[in-house]
Amino acid sequence: NKSSEEHTFEYRPWGKFENLLETEIYKVKKLTVDPGEHLSIQYHKKRSEHWIVVEGVAHVQKNDKNLILSRNESIYLDQKEKHKLWNDESTPLKIVEIQIGDYVEEDDIIRYDDVYDRV
């Protein structure tokens, strides 16, 4: 039973994420984006995502639109929608991310552009 495992942290060049809850068809994570850091422009073939800002200010690119989200605001990202998240503020950005789909693993990331030169 994956949901009974301890919470796991994974560190990334932009910060870290913590897996809070995981099942076969959805996953809940907390992302911490360090000040001045960016996630790559990407999309997912097999999942949608909901992002809820819990601390800080999120700068989001969704397809060709740029948005700014404050605490308690959220955004929905459908499968195959290009998106990017970054933190232009001086304090950490914390997001709760809910992934829903037939497959919710880390290898379902198609990157267009990555400041950290990941594939």
SULNORFEN-V162151 format. One record per backbone hydrogen bond with DSSP energy under -0.5 kcal/mol. CO is the residue of the C=O (numbers start at 1). NH is the residue of the N-H. E is the energy in kcal/mol with one decimal. If there is no record, write none. Layout:
co	nh	e
CO	NH	E
CO	NH	E
This chain:
co	nh	e
1	4	-1.2
2	5	-1.5
8	19	-2.5
10	17	-2.3
12	15	-1.2
14	34	-2.6
15	12	-2.8
16	32	-3.0
17	10	-2.6
18	20	-0.7
18	30	-2.3
19	8	-0.7
21	28	-3.1
25	101	-2.3
26	23	-2.9
27	99	-3.1
28	20	-2.8
28	21	-1.7
29	31	-0.5
29	97	-2.6
30	18	-2.3
31	33	-0.5
31	95	-2.4
32	16	-2.0
32	34	-0.6
33	93	-2.5
34	37	-2.0
37	87	-2.5
41	112	-3.2
41	113	-1.1
42	83	-2.6
43	110	-2.6
44	80	-2.4
46	102	-0.8
46	103	-0.9
48	100	-2.1
49	77	-3.3
50	98	-2.6
51	75	-2.0
52	54	-0.5
52	96	-2.8
53	72	-3.3
55	94	-2.7
58	60	-0.6
58	69	-2.9
59	86	-2.4
60	62	-0.5
60	67	-3.1
61	84	-1.9
62	65	-2.4
65	62	-2.8
67	60	-2.8
69	58	-3.0
70	73	-2.1
73	53	-2.7
75	51	-2.6
76	78	-0.5
77	49	-2.7
78	81	-2.0
82	63	-3.3
83	42	-2.5
84	61	-2.5
85	39	-3.0
86	59	-2.3
86	88	-0.5
87	36	-1.9
93	33	-2.8
94	54	-2.6
94	55	-1.6
95	31	-2.9
95	97	-0.6
96	52	-2.3
97	29	-2.7
97	99	-0.6
98	50	-2.1
99	27	-2.1
100	48	-2.7
105	108	-1.5
107	109	-0.9
109	111	-0.7
110	43	-1.4
113	41	-1.5
114	117	-1.8
